[in-house]
Amino acid sequence: MRKLVIAIGIVLVLIVGVVVLAIVNLNAFLEQNRERLAKLASDAAGREVHYEQAKATLSRGLAVRIDGLRVSEDPRFGDGDFLRLESGYVDVDLWPALQGRVEVRGVRLDGPIIQVIQNARGFNFDSLGSGETAPASPAPEGEGGSTALAIAALEIGHGTVVYADRRSKDGLALTIESFESSGTDLSLEGPIAIDFSGRVRPTSGNAALASRLSGRLTLDTLDPVAGRLELASPTFFPALLGVVLEEEAEPEHLDDLSLVLGLPADSAKSGMPVELRAARARLGGFDLSDVDLTLRLVGERLAIEQAKVGLAGGQVDVAGYLTLGGSPGRSPFDLRIGLERLDSGVLAPALLGTPPGVISGALSGRVDVQGRSLEWESLKKTLAGNVRLHLAEGALEKVNVLDALVGRLVADPGVGALIASSLRDVAPAALEGGRTPFKGADLAVQIVDGALRADALGLEAGDFVLSGEGTVGLDGALSGAGTLRLSEALSKKLVAKADRLAPLLGGGERVELPLRFGGGVASPSLRPDLTALTARAREQATTKLKEKAVDELTDAIFGKRKKSDPEASEAETEEATPRDARDEARDLLDKGLKGILGR
């Protein structure tokens, strides 16, 4: 046992001796080549590189500690430093160090501060590595050959990255704090994979927008660059990137965000694929769920290959394209939007500005729109497309359409008041309550050059069916005409109550009332068309007057028509009354009276 302990002690002494020798050799190498190493680094970086001291130490094995490292800024982007580092560690292999050579196993940067600047000329790091490395002078004898520098890994801890976009006055200014990156192969021959994480906040401004980010950058090749960037965040605030769709008390956000950006070698031709997923989001005044986007950016054109979003208890599907960054009037778009069972009670307050609880029902349909630009002035002139919507099993929660119409009919002291009184007598239950439940409501709109034409508007309730057509302005203004058809049961009651009104109310099995639409989408108005009712009454009276006059004149010429015997033959009836001559005369008289009395 005593011999074993002695043997172990000897081995430990040898190991310590080897390490000490390596450190001594390494420190001697660093001291002898201080200026040479700084010049090599400066030439390789194309920038001035300075460090205060470099010495061998034991940190995760044999390493070179570098203190006070500075890499100067590209003078085209300003003064100061591109990189400042209080302390960094270069891990080296032990055996080459014993021979006076440095072979790097990895690089660890603790607390670096990196300035990233972008302006019209590009990024401030574009010129890194553009300097020509000076040819190395022959190594002195005893150094064991030239310096072998093979970077195998890079690791950053507690870093700070400051980004400034100087391409415009209001460019982004972000700071990434607590930046961490894992060690990886950075031999610059690829493939490269770097895992990273950090906390992103505005350099100045609302600190509440700070978002945690993590991800991986994978580069399959470096010349040309090709790979992918993956990002994830538990909660990300788009306002960090200057994207604000709706100003709200709480900033817009995406929860459980996953973003994958493809970096193809031929991105200018094939485009940059983008995949975005989020479990939940608050954007544009809406609460979203199950956000799933597949996009492709080719130049300024953003192709929406697939977009599915949970909204208001239903789902929205979008496909098409947008043009980003184009000039006003020259940023074309073409969108195809599908809606499936959205809760209209949730949508109406946000889209139409109505108070909550005004309407209910499940909204489905399709919206196809295209135009030259999303800019408002261009949109008003060039928007085109079609809209078809269906609202199922809902209600107008704060209005009884029939009761409102009756109230407006009373304003007409003639026909209107008579219809209103009759409706109140025969359908008191239909006029009770402050809501209008319906089985379904339909809207079909055609858009041409910014003008919206409602080709079909319909609402089917229990006691009536409403239909119409008209125009809808981009400002939400409504204008149109339509018809209210009462149910067959209600029509029979109304006609039985006031049979003399039957000719004025359609003359069929269902009573019809002409209507006018007005107001706006947020607060539409529906009123009886009293002018049309009056014209209908006048036409009915004129028709009866003409018929009576024609009959009297015909009888005066041909004599009164004999009442036919029900048992008489058709031939006997025709013989008793010269049908052709009498009818021709009657037609001539009818035409003449029309010219006098009007149609």
C-alpha positions as CSV (number, residue, x, y, z in Angstrom):
1,M,0.0,0.0,0.0
2,R,2.9,2.3,0.9
3,K,4.4,1.8,-2.5
4,L,1.1,2.5,-4.2
5,V,0.7,5.8,-2.4
6,I,4.3,6.7,-3.4
7,A,3.6,5.8,-7.0
8,I,0.4,7.9,-7.1
9,G,2.3,10.8,-5.5
10,I,5.0,10.5,-8.2
11,V,2.4,10.6,-10.9
12,L,0.7,13.7,-9.4
13,V,4.1,15.4,-9.2
14,L,4.8,14.5,-12.8
15,I,1.3,15.9,-13.9
16,V,1.8,19.1,-11.9
17,G,5.3,19.4,-13.4
18,V,3.9,18.9,-16.9
19,V,1.2,21.5,-16.4
20,V,3.7,24.0,-14.8
21,L,6.0,23.4,-17.7
22,A,3.2,23.9,-20.2
23,I,2.2,27.2,-18.4
24,V,5.8,28.4,-18.3
25,N,6.2,27.6,-22.0
26,L,2.9,29.1,-22.9
27,N,3.6,32.3,-20.9
28,A,7.0,32.6,-22.5
29,F,5.4,32.1,-25.9
30,L,2.8,34.8,-25.2
31,E,5.3,37.3,-23.9
32,Q,7.8,36.8,-26.7
33,N,5.0,37.1,-29.4
34,R,2.8,39.8,-27.8
35,E,3.2,42.3,-30.6
36,R,3.2,39.7,-33.2
37,L,-0.1,38.2,-31.9
38,A,-1.8,41.6,-31.7
39,K,-0.7,42.4,-35.3
40,L,-1.9,39.0,-36.6
41,A,-5.2,39.7,-35.0
42,S,-5.5,43.2,-36.4
43,D,-4.5,42.1,-39.9
44,A,-7.0,39.2,-39.8
45,A,-9.8,41.4,-38.5
46,G,-9.1,44.4,-40.6
47,R,-9.4,46.6,-37.5
48,E,-7.1,47.6,-34.7
49,V,-7.0,45.0,-32.0
50,H,-5.5,45.7,-28.6
51,Y,-5.3,43.8,-25.3
52,E,-3.8,44.6,-22.0
53,Q,-2.3,41.3,-21.1
54,A,-2.5,37.6,-21.9
55,K,-1.3,34.9,-19.6
56,A,-1.7,31.2,-19.1
57,T,-4.1,29.9,-16.4
58,L,-6.0,26.9,-15.4
59,S,-9.7,27.3,-16.2
60,R,-11.5,24.2,-17.4
61,G,-8.1,23.0,-18.3
62,L,-5.2,24.9,-19.7
63,A,-6.3,28.3,-21.0
64,V,-5.0,31.7,-22.0
65,R,-6.7,34.5,-20.2
66,I,-7.0,37.8,-22.2
67,D,-7.8,41.0,-20.3
68,G,-8.8,44.3,-21.7
69,L,-9.5,43.2,-25.3
70,R,-10.7,45.9,-27.7
71,V,-11.6,45.7,-31.4
72,S,-12.1,49.1,-32.9
73,E,-15.1,50.3,-34.8
74,D,-15.2,50.7,-38.6
75,P,-14.6,54.4,-39.0
76,R,-17.5,54.7,-41.5
77,F,-19.8,53.9,-38.6
78,G,-18.3,56.1,-35.9
79,D,-15.7,56.1,-33.2
80,G,-15.4,53.8,-30.2
81,D,-15.2,50.0,-30.1
82,F,-17.0,47.3,-32.0
83,L,-16.1,44.8,-29.2
84,R,-15.1,45.4,-25.6
85,L,-14.1,42.5,-23.4
86,E,-12.9,42.7,-19.8
87,S,-11.9,39.0,-19.7
88,G,-11.8,36.1,-22.1
89,Y,-10.4,32.6,-22.1
90,V,-8.8,30.7,-25.0
91,D,-8.7,27.0,-24.2
92,V,-5.6,25.3,-25.6
93,D,-4.4,21.7,-25.9
94,L,-1.9,20.7,-23.4
95,W,0.5,18.6,-25.6
96,P,1.1,21.3,-28.2
97,A,1.7,23.8,-25.4
98,L,4.5,21.6,-24.1
99,Q,6.1,22.1,-27.5
100,G,5.7,25.8,-27.5
101,R,2.7,25.8,-29.9
102,V,-0.8,27.0,-29.4
103,E,-3.7,24.9,-30.7
104,V,-7.1,26.4,-29.6
105,R,-9.8,24.1,-28.3
106,G,-12.3,26.8,-27.7
107,V,-13.0,30.4,-26.9
108,R,-15.0,31.7,-23.9
109,L,-16.0,35.4,-23.7
110,D,-17.3,36.6,-20.4
111,G,-19.3,39.8,-20.4
112,P,-18.5,41.1,-23.9
113,I,-20.2,44.3,-25.2
114,I,-20.8,44.2,-29.0
115,Q,-22.1,47.2,-31.0
116,V,-24.0,46.3,-34.1
117,I,-24.8,49.2,-36.4
118,Q,-26.8,49.3,-39.7
119,N,-27.0,52.2,-42.1
120,A,-27.4,52.7,-45.8
121,R,-24.0,51.2,-46.4
122,G,-24.7,48.0,-44.6
123,F,-23.6,46.6,-41.2
124,N,-20.5,47.6,-39.3
125,F,-19.3,44.0,-39.1
126,D,-19.3,43.6,-42.9
127,S,-15.7,44.8,-43.1
128,L,-14.4,42.4,-40.4
129,G,-11.8,40.0,-41.8
130,S,-11.3,42.2,-44.9
131,G,-7.7,42.9,-43.9
132,E,-4.8,41.1,-45.5
133,T,-2.9,38.9,-43.1
134,A,0.8,39.8,-43.1
135,P,3.0,36.9,-43.9
136,A,4.4,35.3,-40.8
137,S,8.1,35.6,-40.2
138,P,10.0,32.4,-39.6
139,A,9.5,31.1,-36.1
140,P,12.7,31.3,-33.9
141,E,14.4,28.0,-33.3
142,G,13.1,26.2,-30.3
143,E,9.4,27.4,-30.8
144,G,8.6,24.1,-32.3
145,G,7.3,25.4,-35.6
146,S,4.8,28.1,-36.6
147,T,1.7,29.0,-34.6
148,A,-1.2,26.6,-35.3
149,L,-4.5,28.5,-34.7
150,A,-7.5,26.2,-35.2
151,I,-10.6,27.5,-33.4
152,A,-12.8,24.6,-32.4
153,A,-15.5,26.2,-30.2
154,L,-16.9,29.6,-29.1
155,E,-18.9,30.3,-26.0
156,I,-20.3,33.6,-24.8
157,G,-21.6,34.3,-21.3
158,H,-23.3,37.4,-19.8
159,G,-22.9,39.3,-23.1
160,T,-24.5,42.5,-24.2
161,V,-25.4,43.2,-27.9
162,V,-26.5,46.7,-28.8
163,Y,-28.2,47.1,-32.2
164,A,-28.9,50.5,-33.8
165,D,-30.7,51.0,-37.2
166,R,-29.5,54.3,-38.6
167,R,-31.2,54.0,-42.0
168,S,-34.0,56.3,-40.8
169,K,-34.7,58.8,-38.1
170,D,-37.0,56.4,-36.2
171,G,-34.9,53.2,-36.8
172,L,-34.9,50.4,-34.3
173,A,-32.6,50.6,-31.2
174,L,-32.5,47.3,-29.3
175,T,-30.3,45.9,-26.6
176,I,-29.9,42.1,-25.9
177,E,-28.8,41.5,-22.4
178,S,-27.7,38.3,-20.7
179,F,-26.7,37.0,-24.1
180,E,-25.5,33.4,-23.9
181,S,-24.2,31.1,-26.7
182,S,-23.1,27.5,-26.6
183,G,-19.8,26.2,-27.8
184,T,-19.8,24.9,-31.3
185,D,-17.6,24.2,-34.3
186,L,-16.5,27.6,-35.7
187,S,-13.8,26.3,-38.0
188,L,-15.4,28.5,-40.7
189,E,-15.7,25.5,-43.0
190,G,-19.2,24.5,-41.9
191,P,-21.6,23.3,-40.9
192,I,-22.0,25.7,-38.0
193,A,-24.7,25.4,-35.2
194,I,-24.9,28.0,-32.4
195,D,-27.5,27.9,-29.6
196,F,-28.2,31.2,-28.0
197,S,-30.5,33.0,-25.6
198,G,-31.0,36.5,-24.2
199,R,-33.3,39.2,-23.1
200,V,-34.3,41.8,-25.7
201,R,-35.4,45.3,-24.7
202,P,-35.6,48.7,-26.3
203,T,-32.4,50.6,-25.8
204,S,-34.5,53.5,-24.6
205,G,-38.3,53.5,-24.1
206,N,-40.8,51.1,-22.6
207,A,-38.9,48.6,-20.6
208,A,-42.1,46.5,-20.2
209,L,-41.6,45.3,-23.8
210,A,-38.6,43.2,-22.8
211,S,-38.8,39.7,-24.2
212,R,-36.9,36.5,-23.6
213,L,-35.5,34.9,-26.7
214,S,-33.7,31.7,-27.4
215,G,-32.8,29.9,-30.6
216,R,-30.3,28.2,-32.9
217,L,-28.5,29.4,-35.9
218,T,-27.5,26.6,-38.3
219,L,-25.3,27.3,-41.3
220,D,-24.9,24.4,-43.6
221,T,-22.5,26.2,-45.9
222,L,-20.7,29.6,-45.6
223,D,-20.0,30.3,-49.3
224,P,-22.7,30.8,-50.2
225,V,-24.4,31.2,-46.9
226,A,-27.3,28.7,-46.4
227,G,-29.0,27.4,-43.3
228,R,-31.8,28.4,-41.0
229,L,-32.5,30.5,-37.9
230,E,-34.9,29.3,-35.2
231,L,-36.3,31.5,-32.5
232,A,-38.6,30.9,-29.6
233,S,-40.1,33.1,-26.9
234,P,-42.5,32.5,-24.1
235,T,-43.9,36.0,-24.7
236,F,-42.8,38.3,-27.5
237,F,-43.9,41.9,-28.0
238,P,-44.0,43.0,-31.7
239,A,-43.7,46.6,-30.7
240,L,-40.0,45.8,-30.1
241,L,-39.7,45.7,-33.9
242,G,-41.9,48.8,-34.4
243,V,-45.0,46.7,-35.3
244,V,-48.1,48.1,-33.6
245,L,-51.5,47.2,-35.1
246,E,-53.7,48.7,-32.4
247,E,-52.8,51.0,-29.5
248,E,-54.0,49.4,-26.3
249,A,-53.4,49.7,-22.6
250,E,-51.6,46.4,-22.7
251,P,-49.0,45.9,-25.5
252,E,-49.7,43.4,-28.2
253,H,-48.0,40.1,-27.8
254,L,-47.5,36.6,-29.0
255,D,-47.3,33.7,-26.5
256,D,-45.3,30.5,-26.9
257,L,-43.8,31.9,-30.1
258,S,-41.9,29.7,-32.6
259,L,-40.3,31.4,-35.6
260,V,-38.2,29.6,-38.3
261,L,-36.4,31.6,-41.0
262,G,-34.9,29.7,-43.9
263,L,-31.7,31.0,-45.3
264,P,-31.4,29.5,-48.8
265,A,-28.3,30.1,-50.9
266,D,-30.4,31.5,-53.7
267,S,-32.7,33.6,-51.5
268,A,-32.9,36.4,-54.2
269,K,-34.6,33.9,-56.5
270,S,-36.3,31.4,-54.4
271,G,-37.2,33.7,-51.5
272,M,-36.9,33.3,-47.7
273,P,-39.3,30.8,-46.2
274,V,-40.9,31.8,-42.9
275,E,-42.8,29.7,-40.5
276,L,-44.5,31.3,-37.5
277,R,-46.5,29.5,-34.7
278,A,-48.0,30.9,-31.5
279,A,-50.3,29.3,-29.1
280,R,-52.0,32.6,-28.3
281,A,-51.7,36.2,-29.3
282,R,-53.3,39.7,-28.8
283,L,-53.0,41.6,-32.1
284,G,-55.1,44.3,-33.7
285,G,-57.6,44.4,-30.9
286,F,-58.3,40.6,-31.2
287,D,-57.5,37.6,-29.0
288,L,-56.1,34.9,-31.3
289,S,-55.3,31.3,-30.8
290,D,-53.4,28.5,-32.7
291,V,-51.6,31.0,-35.0
292,D,-50.0,29.0,-37.9
293,L,-48.4,30.9,-40.7
294,T,-46.3,29.7,-43.6
295,L,-44.9,32.6,-45.6
296,R,-42.3,33.3,-48.3
297,L,-40.6,36.6,-48.8
298,V,-39.2,37.2,-52.3
299,G,-37.9,40.8,-52.5
300,E,-40.8,43.0,-51.4
301,R,-43.4,40.4,-52.1
302,L,-44.7,38.4,-49.1
303,A,-46.5,35.3,-50.3
304,I,-49.0,33.9,-47.8
305,E,-48.9,30.2,-48.6
306,Q,-51.0,29.3,-45.6
307,A,-52.3,31.2,-42.7
308,K,-54.6,29.8,-40.1
309,V,-55.7,31.7,-37.0
310,G,-58.2,30.9,-34.3
311,L,-60.4,34.0,-33.8
312,A,-63.7,34.6,-31.9
313,G,-64.3,30.9,-31.3
314,G,-63.9,30.0,-35.0
315,Q,-61.1,30.0,-37.6
316,V,-59.8,32.3,-40.3
317,D,-57.8,31.0,-43.3
318,V,-55.8,33.4,-45.5
319,A,-53.9,32.9,-48.7
320,G,-52.5,35.3,-51.3
321,Y,-49.8,37.9,-51.3
322,L,-48.9,41.4,-50.0
323,T,-46.2,43.9,-51.3
324,L,-44.1,45.4,-48.5
325,G,-42.3,48.7,-48.7
326,G,-43.6,49.7,-52.2
327,S,-44.5,53.3,-53.1
328,P,-48.1,54.5,-52.5
329,G,-50.4,53.1,-55.2
330,R,-47.8,50.6,-56.3
331,S,-47.9,47.9,-53.6
332,P,-50.4,45.4,-55.0
333,F,-52.1,42.8,-52.9
334,D,-54.4,39.9,-53.5
335,L,-56.0,38.1,-50.5
336,R,-58.4,35.2,-50.2
337,I,-59.9,35.0,-46.7
338,G,-62.1,32.2,-45.4
339,L,-64.2,32.6,-42.3
340,E,-65.6,29.7,-40.3
341,R,-68.1,30.1,-37.5
342,L,-66.8,33.2,-35.9
343,D,-68.7,34.7,-32.9
344,S,-70.2,37.9,-34.3
345,G,-70.8,39.2,-30.8
346,V,-67.0,39.3,-30.3
347,L,-66.3,40.7,-33.8
348,A,-68.9,43.4,-34.0
349,P,-67.5,45.7,-31.3
350,A,-64.0,45.5,-32.7
351,L,-64.8,45.8,-36.4
352,L,-67.9,48.0,-36.4
353,G,-67.5,49.9,-33.1
354,T,-70.9,48.7,-31.8
355,P,-71.5,48.3,-28.1
356,P,-71.1,44.7,-26.8
357,G,-74.2,42.5,-27.1
358,V,-75.8,44.1,-30.1
359,I,-75.7,41.1,-32.4
360,S,-75.1,37.3,-32.0
361,G,-74.6,34.4,-34.3
362,A,-71.9,32.3,-36.0
363,L,-70.4,34.1,-39.0
364,S,-69.0,32.1,-42.0
365,G,-68.1,33.1,-45.5
366,R,-65.4,34.2,-47.9
367,V,-63.7,37.5,-48.7
368,D,-61.7,37.9,-51.9
369,V,-60.0,41.3,-52.4
370,Q,-57.3,42.8,-54.5
371,G,-55.9,46.3,-55.1
372,R,-52.9,48.4,-56.0
373,S,-52.1,49.3,-52.5
374,L,-53.3,49.1,-48.9
375,E,-52.7,52.9,-48.6
376,W,-56.1,54.5,-47.9
377,E,-56.3,56.9,-50.8
378,S,-55.4,54.2,-53.3
379,L,-57.6,51.7,-51.6
380,K,-60.7,53.9,-52.1
381,K,-60.1,53.9,-55.8
382,T,-58.7,50.5,-56.7
383,L,-60.2,48.0,-54.2
384,A,-62.0,45.2,-56.0
385,G,-63.3,41.8,-55.1
386,N,-66.3,39.9,-53.7
387,V,-67.7,39.3,-50.2
388,R,-70.1,36.5,-49.3
389,L,-71.1,36.2,-45.6
390,H,-73.6,34.0,-43.8
391,L,-74.7,34.6,-40.1
392,A,-76.4,31.5,-38.7
393,E,-78.8,31.2,-35.7
394,G,-78.4,34.6,-34.2
395,A,-80.3,37.7,-33.2
396,L,-80.3,41.5,-33.3
397,E,-80.2,41.7,-29.5
398,K,-81.3,45.2,-28.9
399,V,-83.9,45.9,-31.6
400,N,-87.3,44.4,-32.6
401,V,-87.3,45.0,-36.4
402,L,-91.1,44.6,-36.8
403,D,-91.8,46.9,-33.8
404,A,-89.4,49.5,-35.2
405,L,-91.1,49.4,-38.6
406,V,-94.5,49.8,-37.1
407,G,-93.3,52.8,-35.2
408,R,-92.2,54.4,-38.5
409,L,-95.4,53.4,-40.3
410,V,-97.4,55.5,-37.9
411,A,-95.6,58.6,-39.3
412,D,-97.8,58.2,-42.4
413,P,-101.3,59.3,-41.5
414,G,-102.8,57.4,-44.5
415,V,-101.8,53.9,-45.6
416,G,-98.9,53.6,-43.2
417,A,-101.0,54.2,-40.1
418,L,-103.6,51.8,-41.3
419,I,-101.0,49.0,-41.8
420,A,-99.4,49.8,-38.4
421,S,-102.8,49.6,-36.6
422,S,-103.7,46.3,-38.3
423,L,-100.3,44.7,-37.5
424,R,-100.6,45.7,-33.8
425,D,-104.0,44.1,-33.7
426,V,-103.1,40.8,-35.3
427,A,-99.5,40.3,-34.1
428,P,-99.0,41.7,-30.6
429,A,-96.6,38.9,-29.7
430,A,-94.4,39.6,-32.7
431,L,-94.0,43.2,-31.6
432,E,-93.1,42.3,-28.0
433,G,-89.5,42.1,-26.7
434,G,-86.4,44.1,-27.6
435,R,-84.7,41.6,-29.9
436,T,-85.1,39.9,-33.3
437,P,-84.0,36.3,-33.4
438,F,-83.2,35.0,-36.9
439,K,-82.4,31.7,-38.6
440,G,-79.9,33.2,-40.9
441,A,-78.6,36.4,-42.5
442,D,-76.8,36.7,-45.8
443,L,-74.8,39.4,-47.5
444,A,-73.2,39.3,-51.0
445,V,-71.1,42.3,-51.9
446,Q,-69.3,43.1,-55.2
447,I,-66.4,45.6,-55.0
448,V,-65.4,47.5,-58.1
449,D,-62.9,50.5,-58.0
450,G,-63.5,51.0,-54.3
451,A,-67.3,51.0,-54.5
452,L,-69.2,48.3,-52.7
453,R,-72.5,47.0,-54.2
454,A,-74.6,44.8,-52.1
455,D,-76.2,42.4,-54.6
456,A,-78.0,40.4,-52.0
457,L,-79.0,41.2,-48.5
458,G,-81.3,38.8,-46.6
459,L,-82.4,38.0,-43.1
460,E,-84.8,35.2,-42.3
461,A,-86.7,35.5,-39.0
462,G,-89.7,33.6,-37.7
463,D,-92.3,36.1,-38.7
464,F,-90.7,37.7,-41.7
465,V,-88.0,37.5,-44.4
466,L,-86.0,40.7,-45.2
467,S,-84.3,41.1,-48.6
468,G,-82.7,43.9,-50.4
469,E,-79.8,45.4,-52.3
470,G,-77.8,48.6,-52.3
471,T,-74.4,50.1,-51.7
472,V,-71.9,50.0,-48.8
473,G,-69.3,52.7,-48.7
474,L,-65.8,52.1,-47.5
475,D,-66.7,54.5,-44.7
476,G,-69.5,52.1,-43.7
477,A,-72.4,54.2,-45.1
478,L,-75.4,52.2,-46.2
479,S,-77.9,53.0,-48.9
480,G,-80.4,50.7,-50.5
481,A,-83.9,49.4,-51.0
482,G,-85.6,46.1,-50.1
483,T,-88.7,44.2,-49.2
484,L,-90.1,42.8,-45.9
485,R,-92.2,39.7,-46.5
486,L,-94.4,38.6,-43.6
487,S,-94.9,34.9,-42.9
488,E,-97.8,33.2,-44.5
489,A,-99.7,32.9,-41.2
490,L,-99.1,36.5,-40.2
491,S,-100.1,37.7,-43.7
492,K,-103.4,35.9,-43.6
493,K,-104.2,37.5,-40.3
494,L,-103.3,40.9,-41.6
495,V,-105.3,40.6,-44.8
496,A,-108.3,39.2,-42.9
497,K,-108.2,42.2,-40.6
498,A,-107.9,44.8,-43.4
499,D,-108.8,43.0,-46.7
500,R,-108.9,46.3,-48.5
501,L,-105.1,46.6,-48.0
502,A,-104.5,43.3,-49.8
503,P,-103.8,44.8,-53.2
504,L,-101.4,47.3,-51.6
505,L,-99.4,44.5,-49.8
506,G,-98.3,42.3,-52.6
507,G,-101.5,40.6,-53.6
508,G,-100.1,37.2,-53.0
509,E,-100.1,34.7,-50.2
510,R,-97.5,36.8,-48.3
511,V,-97.7,40.5,-47.4
512,E,-94.9,42.6,-48.8
513,L,-93.7,46.0,-47.5
514,P,-91.2,48.1,-49.5
515,L,-88.2,49.3,-47.4
516,R,-85.3,51.7,-47.5
517,F,-81.9,51.1,-45.9
518,G,-79.7,53.9,-44.5
519,G,-77.3,54.8,-41.7
520,G,-74.0,53.0,-41.3
521,V,-72.7,49.5,-40.8
522,A,-72.3,50.2,-37.1
523,S,-75.8,51.6,-36.7
524,P,-78.0,50.7,-39.7
525,S,-81.5,52.2,-40.1
526,L,-84.5,50.4,-41.6
527,R,-87.6,52.3,-42.6
528,P,-90.7,51.6,-44.6
529,D,-90.7,53.2,-48.1
530,L,-93.8,55.3,-47.7
531,T,-93.3,56.9,-51.1
532,A,-93.5,53.4,-52.7
533,L,-96.6,52.5,-50.6
534,T,-98.3,55.8,-51.7
535,A,-97.4,55.1,-55.3
536,R,-98.7,51.6,-55.1
537,A,-102.0,52.9,-53.6
538,R,-102.3,55.5,-56.4
539,E,-101.6,52.9,-59.0
540,Q,-104.2,50.6,-57.5
541,A,-106.8,53.3,-57.5
542,T,-105.9,54.4,-61.1
543,T,-106.1,50.7,-62.2
544,K,-109.6,50.3,-60.7
545,L,-110.8,53.6,-62.3
546,K,-109.5,52.6,-65.7
547,E,-111.1,49.1,-65.5
548,K,-114.4,50.7,-64.5
549,A,-114.3,53.2,-67.3
550,V,-113.3,50.6,-69.9
551,D,-116.2,48.3,-68.8
552,E,-118.7,51.2,-69.0
553,L,-117.6,52.3,-72.5
554,T,-117.5,48.8,-73.8
555,D,-121.0,48.1,-72.5
556,A,-122.2,51.4,-74.1
557,I,-120.9,50.3,-77.5
558,F,-121.7,46.6,-77.5
559,G,-124.3,46.4,-74.8
560,K,-124.0,44.7,-71.5
561,R,-122.5,41.2,-71.6
562,K,-125.1,38.6,-70.8
563,K,-124.5,36.5,-67.9
564,S,-123.6,33.1,-69.2
565,D,-125.6,30.1,-68.2
566,P,-123.4,27.7,-66.3
567,E,-124.8,24.8,-68.3
568,A,-124.5,26.6,-71.7
569,S,-121.9,25.4,-74.1
570,E,-118.8,27.4,-75.0
571,A,-120.1,27.9,-78.6
572,E,-123.4,29.2,-77.3
573,T,-121.6,31.7,-75.0
574,E,-119.4,32.9,-77.9
575,E,-122.4,33.3,-80.1
576,A,-124.2,35.4,-77.5
577,T,-121.3,37.7,-77.2
578,P,-119.1,38.6,-80.3
579,R,-115.9,38.1,-78.3
580,D,-113.2,39.2,-80.7
581,A,-114.7,42.6,-81.6
582,R,-115.6,43.4,-78.0
583,D,-112.1,42.4,-76.7
584,E,-110.3,44.4,-79.4
585,A,-112.4,47.4,-78.6
586,R,-111.7,46.9,-74.9
587,D,-108.0,46.8,-75.6
588,L,-108.1,50.0,-77.6
589,L,-110.0,51.8,-74.8
590,D,-107.6,50.5,-72.2
591,K,-104.6,51.9,-74.1
592,G,-106.3,55.2,-74.6
593,L,-107.1,55.6,-70.9
594,K,-103.6,54.7,-70.0
595,G,-102.4,57.6,-72.1
596,I,-104.8,59.9,-70.3
597,L,-104.5,58.7,-66.7
598,G,-101.0,57.3,-66.8
599,R,-99.9,53.7,-66.3
